[in-house]
Amino acid sequence: MNEIKATNPQLIMLIRFLRKHSREHKARIWRTIAEYLGKPKRKRVAVNISRLNRYTQKNDVVVVPGKVLGAGELDHPITVAAFAFSAKAREKIQKAKGKCLSLMELAQKNPKGSNIKIIG
């Protein structure tokens, strides 16, 4: 198991939660997301709204193991779970009648991780 090198206490708690959740529910997706989050900050994922619009369809559930940024437009409702959202990104997702969730909320709603896309 990789050592967590992050210093953000919320991030450390989230990584530990996802690893434990992965073991308990035998869902490899949560372990994969924890590995993405454990990377150094300069290698962490940042995704614009335009990419989410391009690679998703109506009512998809998407995980971004990093930050969602507000560049671009979203023309269909999706559910997005991420470590962080910019204010513009959150506004645009809600304007398109989508939902913004934390990774912990999504893991509790969908313990097996079925029908989830990882975009990053």
LINWO-V866151 format. One record per residue. N is the residue number from 1. RES is the residue in three letters. SS is DSSP state (H for helix, E for strand, L for the rest). PHI is phi in degrees with one decimal (* if undefined). PSI is psi in degrees with one decimal (none if undefined). Layout:
<<N | RES | SS | PHI | PSI> <N | RES | SS | PHI | PSI>>
//
This chain:
<<1 | MET | L | * | 133.7> <2 | ASN | L | -72.4 | 143.1> <3 | GLU | L | -75.9 | 139.2> <4 | ILE | L | -80.2 | 122.4> <5 | LYS | L | -102.1 | -3.7> <6 | ALA | L | -69.8 | 153.9> <7 | THR | L | -110.8 | -9.5> <8 | ASN | L | -71.2 | 116.7> <9 | PRO | H | -63.0 | -33.2> <10 | GLN | H | -67.0 | -39.7> <11 | LEU | H | -67.0 | -42.3> <12 | ILE | H | -61.1 | -44.6> <13 | MET | H | -62.4 | -41.9> <14 | LEU | H | -64.3 | -43.8> <15 | ILE | H | -62.0 | -45.3> <16 | ARG | H | -62.5 | -41.6> <17 | PHE | H | -61.1 | -46.0> <18 | LEU | H | -65.4 | -39.4> <19 | ARG | H | -62.9 | -45.0> <20 | LYS | H | -65.1 | -43.5> <21 | HIS | H | -61.6 | -37.6> <22 | SER | H | -63.6 | -43.5> <23 | ARG | H | -66.8 | -44.6> <24 | GLU | H | -64.7 | -39.9> <25 | HIS | H | -104.3 | 4.2> <26 | LYS | L | 51.6 | 46.6> <27 | ALA | L | -117.5 | 103.1> <28 | ARG | H | -62.0 | -25.8> <29 | ILE | H | -59.7 | -37.7> <30 | TRP | H | -70.2 | -33.7> <31 | ARG | H | -67.9 | -39.8> <32 | THR | H | -62.0 | -43.7> <33 | ILE | H | -65.1 | -39.6> <34 | ALA | H | -61.8 | -38.4> <35 | GLU | H | -64.4 | -41.8> <36 | TYR | H | -60.1 | -44.0> <37 | LEU | H | -69.9 | -24.2> <38 | GLY | L | -79.3 | -5.7> <39 | LYS | L | -70.7 | 160.4> <40 | PRO | L | -59.3 | 153.2> <41 | LYS | H | -57.9 | -36.8> <42 | ARG | H | -68.7 | -18.8> <43 | LYS | H | -102.9 | 2.1> <44 | ARG | L | -72.8 | 154.3> <45 | VAL | E | -77.5 | 137.8> <46 | ALA | E | -132.6 | 122.8> <47 | VAL | E | -123.0 | 133.3> <48 | ASN | E | -86.7 | 158.1> <49 | ILE | H | -57.4 | -35.5> <50 | SER | H | -60.5 | -37.4> <51 | ARG | H | -69.0 | -40.3> <52 | LEU | H | -61.2 | -40.8> <53 | ASN | H | -64.3 | -39.0> <54 | ARG | H | -69.7 | -40.0> <55 | TYR | H | -104.2 | 9.3> <56 | THR | L | -124.1 | 165.3> <57 | GLN | L | -124.0 | 174.4> <58 | LYS | L | -55.2 | 132.3> <59 | ASN | L | 67.1 | 20.5> <60 | ASP | L | -71.8 | 155.7> <61 | VAL | E | -111.3 | 124.2> <62 | VAL | E | -125.6 | 140.4> <63 | VAL | E | -115.0 | 131.1> <64 | VAL | E | -116.3 | 108.8> <65 | PRO | E | -79.9 | 61.7> <66 | GLY | E | 174.8 | -133.5> <67 | LYS | E | -116.4 | 142.5> <68 | VAL | E | -100.6 | 126.7> <69 | LEU | E | -107.7 | 161.7> <70 | GLY | L | -93.5 | 10.2> <71 | ALA | L | -74.8 | 128.9> <72 | GLY | L | 107.4 | -175.9> <73 | GLU | L | -126.4 | 151.9> <74 | LEU | L | -120.9 | 124.9> <75 | ASP | L | -113.5 | 12.6> <76 | HIS | L | -149.3 | 153.1> <77 | PRO | L | -76.6 | 133.0> <78 | ILE | L | -139.7 | 161.5> <79 | THR | E | -105.2 | 124.0> <80 | VAL | E | -119.7 | 128.3> <81 | ALA | E | -115.4 | 131.3> <82 | ALA | E | -151.2 | 165.8> <83 | PHE | E | -70.0 | -38.6> <84 | ALA | E | -149.0 | 152.8> <85 | PHE | E | -128.1 | 141.5> <86 | SER | L | -77.2 | 161.7> <87 | ALA | H | -62.1 | -42.2> <88 | LYS | H | -64.6 | -39.9> <89 | ALA | H | -63.8 | -46.1> <90 | ARG | H | -59.7 | -42.8> <91 | GLU | H | -62.4 | -45.4> <92 | LYS | H | -68.4 | -36.9> <93 | ILE | H | -66.0 | -43.6> <94 | GLN | H | -69.0 | -33.6> <95 | LYS | H | -63.4 | -34.5> <96 | ALA | L | -84.1 | 11.8> <97 | LYS | L | 65.4 | 30.3> <98 | GLY | L | -95.7 | -177.8> <99 | LYS | E | -125.9 | 144.0> <100 | CYS | E | -112.3 | 121.8> <101 | LEU | E | -123.6 | 157.3> <102 | SER | E | -81.7 | 162.1> <103 | LEU | H | -64.0 | -35.2> <104 | MET | H | -65.5 | -41.0> <105 | GLU | H | -62.5 | -44.1> <106 | LEU | H | -65.9 | -40.2> <107 | ALA | H | -63.4 | -35.4> <108 | GLN | H | -75.7 | -33.5> <109 | LYS | H | -73.7 | -35.4> <110 | ASN | L | -130.6 | 75.9> <111 | PRO | L | -60.8 | -32.1> <112 | LYS | L | -80.8 | -16.6> <113 | GLY | L | 72.5 | 29.4> <114 | SER | L | -80.8 | 146.5> <115 | ASN | L | 59.0 | 42.1> <116 | ILE | L | -120.0 | 135.9> <117 | LYS | E | -103.8 | 137.5> <118 | ILE | E | -100.0 | 122.7> <119 | ILE | L | -119.0 | 128.0> <120 | GLY | L | -172.0 | none>>
//
